[in-house]
Amino acid sequence: MDIRSIGDLKPSERVAIFERGGGIDAVRDDVADIVERVREEGDVALREFATEFDDVSVGNIDITDRAARAADELDDDILEAIETAAENIRAFHERQRPDDWREDFDGRELGRRFRPLDTAGVYAPGGTAAYPSSALMGVIPATVAGVDHVAVATPPAETISPATLAAIDIAGADAVYQVGGAQAIAALAYGTDTVDACDVVVGPGNRWVTAAKALVRGDVEIDFLAGPSELLVVADGTADPDLVAADMLAQAEHDTDSAVAAVTDDEELADAILAELDAQLPERERESIIEEALANDASGVFLARSQSEAALFADEYAAEHLTIVAEDDEALLDRIDSAGSVFLGSFSPVAAGDYASGPNHVLPTGGSARRVGGLSVETFLRSTTVQRLSEDSLGDLAETITTLARTEGLEGHAESVERRFDREE
């Protein structure tokens, strides 16, 4: 990895940096076949795909009872960690619940109300790996929103992680299914004999999962299309290069396609970050994965001519995770609108948000933070506007309404207003 000056970036380099993709095009056709088979064959297809893709013979697809007992298999320290994280995540998301409201606008009683969706499907990555944090992040916002039925799909394995299953149960899920990949998304979207169809399907996953979410979008709601993990650190000369490098390496260990970058206007800091990356890399267990991630076109250490240029770069990068370590971090934050989640100061590592501080870690990637925010309670709510007009308030608006209606050639709209007053005459 080399230090690159922002001012010297070529157009092709800027495209690679700012238009990061999730790599779903390569699997789109295969995913379409999987989704169609699940729609046509239901549970039969799910069991066959479990054998083909997970090398597991699945009997009962519904493992809700197993999840309810999983906490008994955990060491006390692991169970306590899950419960503490769940408590913090729930407390943060409780603050997101919007209140219904009604107000008077010159005789027009107008308002808005919020109601939860009936059903939600959450994908929790797993299989042979353990991701209890993703289970908490997906299920808790739905339960806080008041969704009546929250179902979770997690990949099958000879032994599914009890930590993941316990987290699903602690978070408050109503049903748990052992099904993974694109077939899980299809099952949650369209339903099978065992799996109930859902109104919304959310959660992170690999490119097969993401491609499936892209395919079912429109038939059901989804959160967004999440690709490989990302981190951008914006730093000034006060930052500790040791910690900046540690955070970059931590995010890079997710996947070889992860994008990790730092931008600073301090050349000495840029050199020091690069040196720390080289020094710390051999200490990491996932060294080969990290090394590939660091070599990605969107990864690197970037040198800005000023903090203003660094902020502009960060806003265009629109990172999933944005860390700001600077003397005046609040001023920098005010200049950066596009980011999934922001971490301010030296003691706010992304790992805190990944696990236990409270905000959701299911976040937009690939620059989509320019358009959408992360998973939240609002994802699981629908809003309805409410209005009651008095006779006087309708009379005040009558000419405006009828004029616009006739301008649009909709005589019936105008008549529906005028008849209310003609009858009185």
N, C-alpha and C positions, 0 to 999 in steps of 0.2 A: 504494500500500500504506500502510495506517495501523497505528499501534500499538494493539493491542487488549488490554484488561485481562481476565485469565482470569476474575476474579470477576464481570465484567459480561457474559460470553458468554451468549447466549440458547440455549435448547434446540436450536433449528434450526441454530445456528452450531456447537454441539458435535457434532451429528450429522455435519455436513459435514466437520468437522476430524478426528473420530475414526473415522468409518465410510467411509473412502475406497475407492472402487470402481475396478475395472479397465476398465469400459466394455464388457464382453464381451457383454452382453445384446443390444445393437444388431446384432451380427453372428452371433449364435448359430445362427439358421436357415440363413443362407448357409454357415456353416462345416459344419453338419450335412450339407448337400448335397455339399460338397467331400469330406468324409470318406467318405461313402457311395460316391461315384464312384471314389475311390481304391481302396476295398475291392473294388469290382466290376470296375474296368477296369485297375487296376494302373499299369504304366508308360505305357500309352496316356494315361491321365488326367494323369499327371505331366507328360508332354510338352505336352499341350494347355493345362494350367494355366500352364506356363512361358511359352508364347506369349501367353496371355491376360493374365496378371498381371505378368510380368517383361519382356515384349516380347523374348523370347529364344527362338531355335529350338535346342532341346537335342537333340544326337545321343546321345552316351554319357552316361548318367546317372551312372555310376561314374567318378569322376575321381581315384581313389586314386593312380594313377601320376603325374598332374599335380601333386598335392600333394607327392609325394616329390621332385619336381624344383624346387619353388617357391623353395626357399632360394637357389638359384643366381641368381634374378632380383633378390634384395634387396641393397641397399647394406649394407656391413659394419656400420654403426652400428645399423641397424634389426634385422639378424639378431642382433647381440650383445644388444640390448635384449630381444628375444623370448627368447633363451636364458637371460639373467639372470633375467627374470621367471619363466620356467618352472622354473628351479632353486629359486627362493625358494618358489614355490607348491608344488612337489613336497616340499620339506623340511618345510613346515608341515603338509601333509597326511599325510606319513609318521608324524607324531606322533599322528595320529588313529586309527591302526590298533589295534583292540582285541586283546588276547591271549586265547587259549583258556584256560580254567581248570577245575580239578577240586579239590574240597575234601571233607573228611570232616565230616559232620554227625551225630555220634552213631551211626556205623555206616552212615549213608546217604552213599554217594559221589555227590555232585551236582556238576554243572558246566555250562558253557556253551561252545559253540564257534561260530566265525564262518566263513562261506564266502562267496566272491564270487558275485554273479549271473553267469549264463553270458553274457548279452549286454546291452549298454547302447546306447541311442541318444542322441546329444547334438545339440541344435539350436544352431548357431552363426550368429547374425545376420550378414548380409553383403550380397550382391548388389553394387551399385555402391559400397557403403561398406566400410570395413575395420575389423573388430573382432577382431584377433588375441587380445586379452585374454580375450574370452568363450570362444574356442576353448580356450585354456589352462585356464580355470577349469572348463570342463565336462568335458574329457577327462582331465586329470591325476588328479582324485580317483578316477575309474573305474579307471585303470591302476594306481594305488597300491593300490586295493582288490583288484586281481588279476582283474578281469573279463576273460574269455577273448577276447571280441570286442567292440570299441568302434567303433561307426559314427557318423559325423558327417554331418549334412545342413546344407548352407549354400546360400542362394539363388543361382540361376544369374544370370549376367551375361555380356555380350560379353567382358569381361575380369574374371574373379573376382580379387579382391585377392590377389596373391602373398603378402602378409604374413599374411593369414588362413590361406591354404593351408599356408604354412610352419609356422605355429603349430600347426595341426592335426597335422601330421606330427611336429614336435618333441615335442608332447605325448604322442604314442604311439598315435594312432588306427590302427585296422586297415583301415577302409574309409571313403571319402569320397564323398558323393553331392551332385550339384548339383540340389537341390530345396529350395524355400523355402515359407514360410507354413504355413497349415493343412494343405496337402497333404503337407508334409514330416512333420508329426507323425503323420498318418494312415499314411504309408508306413512310418515307423519302428515304429508300433504294430502294424500288421497285415501288413506285408510286401508285396512285389510280386515280379515275376520277377527284378528286379535287387536290390532292397533287402531285406535280411534283417529279419524281425520281431524286436523286442527285448523284453526283460523289463521294462525301465524306460526312460522317455523324460524327459530333463531339458533345461534350458536356457532362457534368457530369450528373449522375442520380443514382437512387437506384440500387439494384442488379438485378432487372428485366430489367432495361434499359441496364445495363452492360452486362447481359447475351444475350440480343438481339443484341448488338453491336458485341459480340463474334460470334454470329450465322450468321450475315450478312457479316461479314468481309470476303473478297474474292470476293463477288459480288459487293461490294462498298469498298472504302477506309474508314477507321476510324482513329480517333486520337490515342487512346489507351484505354485499359480497366481500368477504374478508380474505385477503391474501396473506403472503408471508409477513412475519412480524417486522416492525420497524422502530428505530430510535434515532432521533436527532438531538444532539446536545449543542446548545448555544452557550458559549462561555467567553468570559473576558479574562484578563490576566490574574484575577484573584482566584480562579478555579484551581483545584488540585488535580493535576494530570493523572495521578494514580487512580483517583476515584472516577474521573471521566472515562479512562480506559477500562476500568472494572465494569462500569455500567454498559459500555459498548460490547465488551466480551460476553457479559451476561445475556444481552439480547441476541447476540449472534449465535449463541448455542441452541437457539430454538430450531433452526433449520438452515440448510445450506443456501436457501434463497432469501434469508433475512437481509434487511438493509440496515446498516448501522453507520452513523456519520456524526461528525462533530464540525462545527463552524465557529471560528474565532477571528478576531482582528489582531490577535497577539501572536506574532510569528514564533516567539520563544515557547509559548504554550503549545502551539501546534507541533513543534518539534518534540516537546516533552511528551505529548499524548502519543505520538507515533512511537517514541522510544518505550513508553510504558506498555503499549499494545504488544510490541515485540517481546518485552521482558515477561509479561504475564501469560502470554499465550501458551507456552509449554507447560504451565502449571494446571491448565484446564483439562478435565477428563474428556471433554468433547472437542479436543483440539482440532481434529480434521474437519469437523463440521464448521467450527468457528472460522478456520482458515479460509474455507470456501466462501463463507458469508462475507468476510472482510474483503475478498477479491471481487465482489459484485460491483457492477458499474455504479449503483446508487449508494455504495458504501464509500467511506473515505474521510480524510481530514481536509477541510476546506478553509482557505485563508481569505478573509474579507478585508476590504480596505477600511472599513469602519463598522461600528456596531449597527449603524443604519443599514448597511449592505447585508450584514449578518441577519438582521431581522427580516429584511425582504426575502432573502434566501430561504429562511425558515418558513415564512408564510407561503411561499411557492412550493416548498417541499411538502408541506401539509402532512407531517409525520403522524403515525399512529401514536407514538409516545414522544413528547417534547420535553426535554430537560433544560432548564435555564439556570446556569450557575454564573452569576454576575453580581457586581456590587449593587447595581440598581436593577434587580431582576423584574420588579413590578413595571418599570418603564418599558423594558423590552417586551414583557407580556402584553402590555397595552397595544403594541405595534404588530402583534402576531395574532391574526384571527383564526387561522386554520390549523387545527391540531386535534387529535382524538382525546388525549389526556395530557395535562401539563404538570410537571414536577419541578417545584421551585426550591432552590437551595441545595447545599451539600448533603443534607440529611434526609433527602426525599428520593431515594433510589426507585427506579421503576419496579423493582422487586416488591416494594411495599404495596404498590397499586396492583401488582399481579396477584397478590395473595390476601392482604388483610387490612389495608388502611380504610377501605370502604367503597370508593368509586369503582365503577365497573371496568373490567379489563377486556371486555368484548368491544373492540374499537375498529373504526374504519381504517383501511390501509390503502396503499396505491394512490395516494393523493385524494381519495374520496372524502377526506375530512374537510375539503373545500366546500362540500355540499351537504354533509350529513354528520350527525353526532353519534356517539356510542350507544350501546344497549342501555335502556333506561326503563323506568316505570311507564313512561309515555308510549313506549313501543307496544304495550299491551292494553292500551286504552283507546276508546273511540270517543269522539266529542260530538255533541249535538247542540246546535243553537236553538234558543227558545225566544219567541216574541209574542207579545200581546199589545195590540194597538187600541187605544180608545177612539171613540167616534171623532173627537176633535183632532187627535193626532193624525188619523187617517185623512181627515178633511184637509189638514195642513199640507199633506203630501200628495193629495189627489191629482192636482194639476201636473206635478212632476212625474208621477207614475204614468198617467194617461198619455202625456206628451211623449215620454220615452217608449211606451208600448206601441203607440201608433207610428213612431219613427222606425221601429223594428218590424212594422207590419203585423203586429199581433193585436188585432182589434178585440179579441176575447179578453185579453188581459185588461185593457182599458174598460171594457164593459163590466168586468167583475167588480171594479171599483165604483163606477158610476151608478150601477144598479142599487148599491147600498144607500145612496142618497136620493135617487129617483123614487124609491119606494116610500121614503119618508114624505116627499113632496106630495 
